[in-house]
């Protein structure tokens, strides 16, 4: 009797173990497994996110408008008695640059204490005449001097004026170690500085960064030609 009861109980147990689990139990197990996976993912911070990092070289090296000195050095030899034709052309170009960029005074800085100081003082009149002949007024010219005792006989006459120009900060700054910064996938500090400086140097009118210029009148004659070509040929001729 006991053996029969034991066999019956074992047979029922085996049938129970081999029966498939209900769908509700399977769904509950799936939810628990998904929650475990999501919890493990949320516990680890995402260190590969770089889109939100402010790493624009235009922000690090912005182009700004600032006052800067525009200079030109005129080399003077001890025995010179007049300016050469090339020097006069350079001075006229400097005057044209001043007319386009500024209305400030032009400083004529003469060397003092150098071996060619007397020659520079003699040639200053020739320089003033060239500048006034290029369009500058006499009251715009200011003569000053600078200590040139350390130049020997090579001290130049310097022309200078101040103007508003587009510029960037100084390049060549390396405040961080590039090896340490590689894991963050960020640009180094000096990245983009040279290209921004070159772009600023190419801007002829710095005010274009502040306000667009007014539109010039249309060419009425050219407009009539284009309209006539369109009427005759269906499209403007190039």
C-alpha positions in Angstrom: 0.0 0.0 0.0 2.8 2.3 0.9 4.7 1.6 -2.3 1.6 2.3 -4.4 1.1 5.7 -2.7 4.7 6.7 -3.2 4.6 5.8 -6.9 1.4 7.8 -7.3 2.9 10.9 -5.6 6.1 10.7 -7.7 4.1 10.4 -10.9 2.0 13.4 -10.0 5.1 15.4 -9.2 6.8 14.6 -12.5 3.7 15.6 -14.4 3.7 19.0 -12.5 7.4 19.7 -13.3 7.0 19.0 -17.0 3.9 21.2 -17.4 4.6 24.6 -19.1 4.5 27.7 -16.9 1.5 30.0 -17.2 1.8 33.1 -19.4 1.4 35.3 -16.4 4.5 33.8 -14.8 6.5 34.2 -18.0 5.4 37.9 -18.3 6.4 38.6 -14.7 9.8 37.0 -15.2 10.4 39.1 -18.3 9.5 42.3 -16.5 11.9 41.5 -13.7 14.7 40.7 -16.1 14.1 44.0 -18.1 14.1 46.0 -14.9 17.4 44.5 -13.9 19.0 45.3 -17.2 17.7 48.9 -17.1 18.9 49.4 -13.6 22.4 48.2 -14.5 22.5 50.6 -17.4 21.3 53.5 -15.4 23.9 52.9 -12.8 26.7 53.6 -15.3 27.1 57.2 -16.5 27.4 57.8 -20.2 30.9 59.1 -20.7 30.7 59.1 -24.5 28.3 62.0 -24.8 30.1 64.9 -26.5 27.3 66.8 -28.3 26.4 68.8 -25.2 30.0 69.9 -24.5 30.7 73.5 -25.5 33.7 73.0 -27.7 33.4 75.5 -30.5 36.7 77.2 -31.6 34.7 80.3 -32.6 33.7 80.6 -29.0 37.2 80.2 -27.7 38.7 82.5 -30.2 36.0 85.1 -31.1 36.6 87.8 -33.7 36.1 91.2 -32.0 36.5 94.8 -32.9 39.3 96.6 -31.1 41.6 99.5 -31.5 45.1 98.6 -32.7 48.1 100.5 -33.9 48.9 100.5 -37.7 52.6 101.0 -38.1 55.2 101.3 -40.9 58.9 101.5 -40.4 61.0 103.5 -42.9 64.7 102.3 -42.8 67.1 105.2 -42.8 70.8 105.0 -43.7 73.3 107.4 -42.2 74.2 109.0 -45.5 70.7 109.3 -47.0 69.8 112.8 -48.3 66.3 112.0 -49.7 63.7 109.3 -49.9 63.9 106.7 -52.6 61.0 106.2 -55.1 60.2 102.9 -53.4 60.0 104.6 -50.0 57.7 107.3 -51.4 55.4 104.6 -52.9 55.2 102.8 -49.5 54.4 106.1 -47.7 51.6 106.8 -50.2 50.2 103.3 -49.6 50.3 103.9 -45.9 48.4 107.2 -46.4 45.8 105.4 -48.5 45.4 102.8 -45.8 44.9 105.5 -43.2 42.2 107.2 -45.4 40.3 103.9 -45.6 40.6 102.9 -41.9 40.8 105.9 -39.8 40.5 109.7 -39.3 43.0 109.9 -36.5 46.3 111.7 -36.5 49.4 110.1 -38.0 52.5 110.0 -35.8 55.9 110.5 -37.3 58.2 108.9 -34.7 61.8 110.0 -35.1 64.7 108.1 -33.5 66.6 109.8 -30.7 70.1 108.8 -29.6 71.0 106.7 -32.6 73.8 107.1 -35.1 71.3 108.0 -37.9 69.2 110.4 -35.7 70.5 113.5 -37.6 69.7 111.9 -41.0 66.2 111.0 -39.8 65.6 114.5 -38.6 66.6 115.8 -42.0 64.3 113.5 -43.9 61.2 114.2 -41.8 60.4 117.1 -44.0 60.4 114.9 -47.1 58.1 112.4 -45.3 55.7 115.2 -44.3 55.6 116.4 -47.9 54.9 112.9 -49.2 52.1 112.4 -46.7 50.4 115.7 -47.4 50.7 115.1 -51.1 48.9 111.8 -50.6 45.9 113.6 -49.1 46.6 114.0 -45.4 46.2 117.4 -43.8 49.1 119.1 -42.0 47.2 119.3 -38.8 46.9 115.5 -38.9 50.6 115.0 -38.6 52.2 114.8 -35.2 56.0 114.5 -34.7 57.3 112.6 -31.7 60.6 110.8 -30.9 61.6 107.5 -29.2 64.7 106.3 -27.5 66.7 104.5 -30.2 70.1 104.3 -28.5 70.0 100.5 -28.6 69.4 100.4 -32.4 72.9 101.7 -33.4 72.7 103.0 -37.0 69.6 101.0 -37.9 66.9 103.0 -36.2 63.9 103.5 -38.5 61.4 106.4 -38.7 58.1 104.9 -37.7 54.7 106.1 -39.0 51.7 105.1 -36.9 48.0 105.7 -36.5 45.2 104.0 -34.5 42.2 102.3 -36.1 39.4 99.9 -35.3 40.2 96.5 -36.7 38.9 93.0 -36.5 41.2 90.8 -34.5 41.4 87.8 -32.2 43.4 87.0 -29.0 47.0 85.8 -29.1 47.5 82.3 -30.5 50.0 79.7 -29.2 48.4 79.1 -25.8 48.8 75.6 -24.4 47.4 75.6 -20.9 46.6 71.8 -20.8 48.4 68.6 -21.5 47.2 67.1 -24.8 47.8 63.6 -23.6 45.5 64.0 -20.6 42.7 65.6 -22.6 42.4 62.9 -25.3 39.8 60.8 -23.5 37.3 63.7 -23.4 37.3 64.0 -27.3 37.6 67.7 -27.0 39.6 70.2 -29.1 42.8 71.6 -27.7 42.9 75.2 -26.6 44.9 76.5 -29.6 42.7 74.7 -32.1 41.2 77.1 -34.6 43.1 80.2 -33.4 45.2 80.7 -36.6 42.2 80.3 -38.9 40.2 82.8 -36.9 43.2 85.3 -37.0 43.6 84.9 -40.7 39.8 85.4 -41.3 40.0 88.6 -39.1 42.9 89.9 -41.1 41.0 89.5 -44.4 38.1 91.7 -43.3 38.5 95.0 -45.1 35.7 96.8 -43.3 35.3 95.7 -39.7 31.9 97.4 -39.5 30.6 94.7 -41.8 30.6 92.5 -38.6 28.3 94.9 -36.9 25.9 96.2 -39.6 25.4 95.4 -43.3 26.1 98.1 -45.8 23.4 99.9 -47.6 22.5 98.6 -51.1 23.8 100.5 -54.1 21.4 101.6 -56.9 20.7 99.0 -59.5 22.3 99.3 -63.0 19.3 100.3 -65.1 21.1 99.8 -68.4 22.2 96.3 -67.5 18.7 95.5 -66.2 17.2 96.5 -69.6 19.7 94.2 -71.4 18.8 91.2 -69.2 15.1 91.8 -69.7 15.5 92.1 -73.5 17.5 88.9 -73.7 14.9 87.1 -71.6 12.2 88.2 -74.0 14.0 87.2 -77.1 15.8 84.0 -76.0 13.9 82.8 -73.0 16.8 83.3 -70.6 19.5 85.8 -70.0 22.7 85.3 -72.1 25.9 84.8 -70.1 
